[in-house]
Amino acid sequence: MPHDLVLTNARLADGRSGAHVAIDGGRITAIGEGTAPEAATVIDLGGALVLPGLTDGHMHLDKTLFGLPWWPHAAEPYRMSRIETDARVLPNLALGTAARAGELIRRCVAHGTAHIRTHADIRLEFGLAALEGVLEAKAAHEQACTVQVVAFPQAGVMRVPGTAELLDAAMRAGADLVGGIDPCEVDRDPKGQLDTLFALAERHGRGIDIHLHEPAEMGLFSLQEICARVRAHGMQGRVTISHGFCLGGLAESRQKAAAAMMAEVGVSLVTHGAGSATLPPLGVLREAGVQVFCGNDDVRDTWSPYGNADMLERASIIGWRIDWRTDPLLADLFGMVSSDGARALGIAEHGVDVGRPATLFTLPAETIAEAIGQHPPRRLVLFAGRVVARDGAFVAG
């Protein structure tokens, strides 16, 4: 019997060239060299490198301005101004959340991203509108990628009465994780916020993803409190710290102690390589056993005019900032935007291996290091064996 699809003349990450990848029922059934097997469809890759799908572990689909004409950045350079700008601007845009989020999802897919974790604002001004729009976009693109949605209390939890009840409603409405933000700096009530978040997570059987922008000692205190609650609630492996800037401002001995604490309770960290803050010590965290992965964060939205949704470009930015230059380090960095990210999101099967879903992309590069360093356009993108993008353009229905 012929295969559904065979990719020929492929270059593999292990250095083999002239290889073929056979696909049936959405899964990789054979990888080999020599004469390619028969198939209903054969695609000659022309020597392009085949890599597993990318993961964007931190995004804000509800805030994007894609799909609209260029929108000049309107907020002042501090967080509360951006939050206030969101309340004023987002409800009055010509395109709703689902349409704008869909535009960004398609750009992600065209760049080879297969798995996305996004935050959706849960605020009294919006109710569940942002979440509902993101869930609509998620459903519309389920044949092209996976999308996890975090119910995100952008303006805080305890400082805005009624937010906790709205977060509870968001979990019942379909959010995948409970979100939090700066328990000390935003809420000034770390016990109240963390007690609320962990109670919600326990009630709904969901994980937690907490934005932690807090600096130095304040941020470390919040991190210690989060880790203590993970242990107390038995939530090992189900809690993520987004950003964790505080870790970058500590002495090396304290960084190692914090990394060991996170590794012990299975708290992961996602970074976007922000240029405006000190990065956490990604190498120290990885060496300690912390699961570190990456995301784009804001992509041409109300918080930032920058970004194009390309996780290879994001990896290049992060690698440049942490001064990772060698091929082995760039291979580690690729893991952080691909397999490590997928694992952190609970994607059980990931990688270009026999038996795994055929979720992959191709590009004109010889090695993973070149793919990150040059991040050339993606030629072909598959999700579970289905072609979803060609030559940088989304093609899935």
Buried (B, 14 or more C-beta within 10 A) or exposed (E): EEBBBBBBBBBBBEEEEEBBBBBBEBBBBBBEEEEBBEBEEBBEBEBBBBBBBBBBBBBBBBBBBBBBEEBEBEBEEEBEEBBEBBBEBBEEBEBBBBBBBBBBBBBBBBBBBBBBBBBBBBBEBBEBBBBBBBBBBBEBBEEBBBBBBBBBBBBBBBBBEEBBEBBBBBBEBBBBBBBBBBBBBBBEBBEBBBBBBBBBBBEBEBBBBBBBBBBBEBBBBBBEBBBEBBBEBEBEBBBBBBBBBBBBBBEEEEBBBBBBBBBBBBBBBBBBBBEEBBBBBBBBBBEBEBBBBBBBBBBBBBBBBBBBBBBBBBBBBBBEBBEBEEEEBBBBBBBBBBBBBBBBBBBEEBBBEEEBBBBBBBBBBEBBBBBBBEBBEBBBBBBBBBBBBBEBEBBBE
